Amino acid sequence: VVRIGEQCWMGANLRTTHYNEGSSIPNVTGNNDWRQLNTGAWCHYVNSVVDNDSHGKLYNWYAAMDVRGVCPLGWHVPTDAEWKQLESALGMSAVELDAIGIRGEAEGVGGMMKATVSWNPPNAGATNQGGFSGLASGTRDGFSEGSFFNAGSHGYWWTRSDYGEFNYAWYR
């Protein structure tokens, strides 16, 4: 657990395979299967268990929003406002909090991470003074091909906040 400002955050990426009430979250490996889902699922990046301990699992929107709860008891998927509170506590400017896209790079809070072969690339100017060690674990496309993207250069985290009218959500 990492305390930043007035909030507590998990100190590791999520690695669960079950909802809080005990039912299994399916592991879906096929690209086409992942893309066609309308229920919760998880996978490892490129379906490789090698980095499970450090990087955890990738979850689709349906798993993240399931009423059975994907987070441990007492925890929840943060709202966009809670992410903004974290970013503000880490030093992101008020002007950038509502911006869309890569933000916070000047403050060393967010921004583009330098892509390297390593899973843990440095973020230019970042000190991790706050202790939030979000890892660049990539993502899996749920709309077009079910393909994997950006491990080693980007980290993606769901929010509970809807975006638009097409069942999208904000992510950080």
N, C-alpha and C positions, 0 to 999 in steps of 0.2 A: 504494500500500500504506500502510495506517495501522496503527501499532502502538499497542495499548491494553492496558495491563497486560502480561501475558505472551503475548498473542495478536497475530497479524497478521490484518487484515481488508482486503478489497478496498476501494479508494478510489472506486469508481464502480459504478453498477448494471450488472448483466450485460446484454450485448447480443449474445450469440452466436446463430447459427442452425444450429450443428453440434455434435454430440457430439465428444468428444476423439478418437475413432477415425476421424472424418471424415464419418460419415453425417449427413444432413440431419435437422434437427428441423422437422417441418411447421409452417407458418404457418396456423393455423385461424382464420378470421374469422367464420364463421356461428355465431350463438348456439346453435342446436339442435345443430350439429355439435360445438361445444366441449363442450356438456353431455353428449353421448353418448360422449365419448372414453374409451378405456381404454389409450391409448398416449400418449407424450410429444407436446407441442405448445407453441407460443409464439404470442403476438400482441402488438400494440401496444395501449395503452389506447384504447378506442373505435376501434380499427383505424386510427389516425392515426399516420403516421411523424414528425410534427412534432417530438415531444419525444424521439425515439430517442437522440440524443446525450447528453442529460442524464438521462433516466429509464429508458433501456434498454427491455427487453421484459418481458412477463408470461409466466410459465411455469406449466404445470399440474403437479400432484403427480407424474404419471408421468414427465415430463421431469426434474424435480428428483431423482427417485430412480433413474433409469435407470442401470444398471451401466456404461454407456459413458461416463458422466460429463458433466454439463452445464457444470461449472465448468472453468476452465483447468487444465492439468496442474499438479499440486502443490497444488491447492485442492480443497475439498469443501463440500457443503452442511452447515452446522454442525448439531450436535445441540442439543437443548434445553438440555443442561448447558453447552455452549459459549456459548450466548446468555446464560445466567444468569451465567457468568463475566464476559462483556463488561459486562452490566448492573451487576454488583457492582463492577467496576473503574471504572465511570463514576459510582458513588456510590449505586446503588439499595440500599435497606435490605434486610437479610436476611429480614425479615418479608414484604416484598413480592415477593421473588424467586420464591416458589412460588404466589403469588396468581394467579388466573385473571382475565383482563379487562385493562382499562387500568390500568397501574401505573407508579410512578416519577414521577408528575407533581410531587409535592412536592419531589423532589430535582432536577427539571428533566432527568431521564434519559429519560423516556418520556411517557406520558400523552396526553391528547387534544390534538391540534394544532388551532389556530384555523383554521376553514375560510375561505378567501378565494378570489377568482378566480385568484390567482397559483398556480403550481405549487409554489412554495417558501414556504409560510406559516410564520410564526414559531411556535415551541413555547413557551408561556408559561414563563418562567424558564430556558429552556435557553440555554447559552452555547456549545455545541459545543467546549468545551475539549478534549475527547478526540479530536476530528477525525472522528468517525463521522457523516458527512453523509447519513444515510439520507433519501431523498426520499419524499414522500407521493404515490406513484405509483398508488395504488388497487389494485384487485383485479378478478378476473373470477370470477363464480360458476360452479362446476363441477357443481352438484347440481340446481338447479331450472331456471333460465332461460338460463344462459350470459351473463347481463347483467354490465355493468361497474358498479363502485361505488367511491365515496370518493376519487377522485383529488383532490389538493389538501388533503385532511383526514386521510388515513390511509396509512401504508405497511405492507405485509405482506411478511414474509420467511419462506420455508419453513424447517423444521428436518428433520433426518433421523429424528426421534423420533416413533414411532407414538403415536396417542392412541386408546384405546378399541378396540373389536372390529369396527368397521365400516370399516376401511381409511382412517381419518382420520389426520392428522398435526398436531402442534403447529406453530403459526406464531407469529412475533413481529411 
